[in-house]
Amino acid sequence: MNEHDKKEVMNLHTAVYEKFGYEMTFFRPPKGEFSERVISIVKDLGYTTAMWSSAYDDWDKEKQNREEYGKNKIINNAHNGAVILLHATS
């Protein structure tokens, strides 16, 4: 993550704070793609990295009419400490 990447993260941070009054403290790497360098830099920016233990393709608009599948995916993967990735588009 270079200076441009740091600026991009902080621009998002500022935009969220200005629009919602919410101070972001967690960072979820897009697509779950990360490196030790990225994690270190994000930590230096003051974020806690949050990953998920279960996700499914609810982001795909062609696969969003699967209510029963979605419920089963969530219920079958629930456990203490579970973080289930759901997308706002579904």
C-alpha positions in Angstrom: 0.0 0.0 0.0 1.6 3.2 -1.1 0.9 6.8 -0.3 -1.9 6.9 -2.9 -3.5 3.8 -1.2 -3.2 5.4 2.3 -4.8 8.6 0.9 -7.6 6.6 -0.6 -8.4 4.9 2.7 -8.3 8.2 4.6 -10.5 9.9 1.9 -13.1 7.1 2.5 -12.7 7.6 6.3 -13.3 11.3 6.0 -16.3 10.9 3.6 -18.0 8.4 6.0 -17.4 10.6 8.9 -18.7 13.8 7.2 -21.8 12.0 5.8 -22.7 9.8 8.8 -20.7 11.1 11.8 -19.2 7.6 12.2 -15.5 7.2 12.9 -14.4 4.1 11.1 -12.1 1.8 13.1 -12.3 -1.5 11.1 -10.8 -2.3 7.7 -12.1 -5.2 5.6 -9.8 -5.9 2.7 -11.9 -5.9 -0.5 -12.4 -9.5 -1.7 -10.4 -10.6 1.3 -7.2 -9.9 -0.6 -4.4 -8.6 1.6 -0.7 -8.9 2.4 1.3 -8.5 5.5 2.4 -5.1 4.2 -1.2 -3.9 3.8 -2.2 -5.2 7.2 0.8 -3.3 8.8 0.0 -0.1 7.0 -3.7 -0.2 7.8 -2.8 -0.9 11.5 -0.5 2.1 11.4 -3.5 4.2 10.2 -5.3 3.1 13.3 -7.6 0.4 11.9 -8.3 -3.1 13.1 -8.5 -5.6 10.2 -11.7 -7.6 10.2 -12.0 -10.7 8.1 -15.0 -13.0 7.8 -15.5 -16.7 8.6 -18.2 -17.2 6.1 -19.4 -15.5 3.0 -21.5 -16.3 -0.1 -22.2 -14.8 -3.4 -25.1 -12.5 -2.5 -23.3 -9.7 -4.3 -24.2 -11.3 -7.6 -27.6 -9.9 -8.7 -28.3 -13.1 -10.7 -28.1 -15.2 -7.5 -30.1 -13.0 -5.1 -33.4 -14.8 -5.2 -32.2 -17.7 -3.1 -33.7 -16.9 0.3 -33.7 -20.4 1.6 -30.1 -21.0 0.4 -29.1 -17.8 2.1 -30.7 -18.7 5.4 -29.1 -22.1 5.4 -25.7 -20.7 4.5 -25.9 -18.4 7.5 -27.4 -20.9 10.0 -25.0 -23.7 9.0 -22.0 -21.4 9.4 -23.0 -19.7 12.6 -20.7 -20.3 15.6 -19.4 -18.3 18.5 -17.3 -15.4 17.1 -18.6 -15.9 13.6 -18.4 -13.0 11.2 -20.7 -13.5 8.2 -20.1 -11.3 5.2 -23.3 -10.0 3.7 -23.5 -7.4 1.0 -25.7 -4.3 0.9 -26.6 -5.0 -2.7 -28.6 -8.1 -1.8 
